[in-house]
Amino acid sequence: MTDNHHGDLCFRDGKLYVAVNLGKFNDPDGNADSWVYVYDAESLKELARHETQEVLYGAGGIGYRDGHFFVVGGFLLSQRWQAVWAEELPVDRRQHSRC
């Protein structure tokens, strides 16, 4: 069973990396609880969870480029998207050195 919200994901080296927010999205006070969950792409078995609290307004997407993961989120202001934040994070440097 997965947590309530799984955002965008990316595939890398047989694993799915999924942006997850367990808190409030787009809260100006930064009450998100941002994570990246890692799953085996074939079995969908959960392999790891990595805190990404640097994404203050809620992790909503993830991408990979040139050896780095980028986790994105944003915040809502005046009922329109005013800013989108991207944090470059070493999501799983400890467990999966190929990434």
C-alpha positions as CSV (number, residue, x, y, z in Angstrom):
1,M,0.0,0.0,0.0
2,T,1.3,3.4,-0.9
3,D,1.0,6.7,0.9
4,N,-1.8,9.1,0.0
5,H,0.0,11.1,-2.8
6,H,2.7,10.0,-5.1
7,G,3.7,12.7,-7.6
8,D,5.8,12.5,-10.8
9,L,8.4,9.8,-11.2
10,C,11.5,9.0,-13.2
11,F,13.1,5.7,-14.2
12,R,16.8,5.1,-13.7
13,D,18.8,1.9,-13.7
14,G,15.9,-0.4,-13.0
15,K,14.4,1.8,-10.3
16,L,11.5,4.2,-10.1
17,Y,12.1,7.4,-8.2
18,V,8.9,9.1,-7.0
19,A,8.4,12.5,-5.6
20,V,6.1,12.3,-2.5
21,N,4.6,14.9,-0.3
22,L,3.1,13.8,3.0
23,G,2.3,17.3,4.1
24,K,0.4,20.4,2.7
25,F,1.1,21.4,-0.9
26,N,1.7,25.0,-1.7
27,D,1.5,26.3,1.8
28,P,3.3,29.7,2.0
29,D,4.5,28.7,5.5
30,G,6.3,25.6,4.1
31,N,4.3,22.9,5.8
32,A,5.2,20.2,3.3
33,D,6.8,16.9,4.2
34,S,8.8,16.1,1.0
35,W,10.3,12.7,0.2
36,V,11.6,10.6,-2.7
37,Y,10.6,7.0,-2.6
38,V,12.6,4.4,-4.5
39,Y,11.0,1.3,-6.0
40,D,12.2,-1.7,-7.9
41,A,10.8,-1.1,-11.4
42,E,10.0,-4.7,-12.1
43,S,8.4,-5.8,-8.8
44,L,7.4,-2.4,-7.4
45,K,8.9,-3.4,-4.1
46,E,9.8,-0.3,-2.0
47,L,13.6,-0.1,-1.7
48,A,14.2,3.2,0.1
49,R,12.8,6.5,1.3
50,H,14.8,9.7,1.3
51,E,13.9,13.0,3.0
52,T,13.9,16.0,0.7
53,Q,12.8,18.6,3.1
54,E,14.6,21.3,1.1
55,V,11.5,21.3,-1.2
56,L,9.6,23.5,1.2
57,Y,6.3,23.7,-0.7
58,G,5.8,20.0,-1.5
59,A,7.8,17.6,-3.8
60,G,5.7,17.2,-6.9
61,G,8.1,15.9,-9.5
62,I,11.5,14.5,-10.1
63,G,14.0,14.2,-13.0
64,Y,17.5,13.0,-13.6
65,R,20.2,14.6,-15.7
66,D,24.0,14.4,-15.8
67,G,24.3,12.4,-12.6
68,H,22.0,14.5,-10.5
69,F,18.4,14.2,-9.5
70,F,16.2,17.3,-9.5
71,V,13.1,17.4,-7.3
72,V,10.6,20.1,-8.1
73,G,7.8,21.8,-6.2
74,G,6.1,25.1,-6.2
75,F,3.8,27.5,-4.3
76,L,0.6,29.1,-5.1
77,L,0.2,32.8,-4.8
78,S,-2.9,34.8,-5.9
79,Q,-4.5,31.6,-7.3
80,R,-1.8,31.3,-10.0
81,W,1.5,29.6,-10.1
82,Q,4.1,32.3,-9.4
83,A,7.2,30.2,-8.7
84,V,8.4,26.7,-9.1
85,W,11.4,25.5,-7.2
86,A,13.9,23.0,-8.3
87,E,16.4,21.5,-5.8
88,E,19.4,19.5,-7.0
89,L,19.6,16.6,-4.5
90,P,21.8,13.6,-4.0
91,V,18.7,11.4,-3.5
92,D,20.3,8.1,-3.0
93,R,24.1,8.5,-3.1
94,R,24.5,6.2,-0.1
95,Q,22.7,3.1,-1.5
96,H,22.9,3.3,-5.3
97,S,26.3,4.7,-6.2
98,R,25.6,4.3,-10.0
99,C,23.3,7.3,-9.8
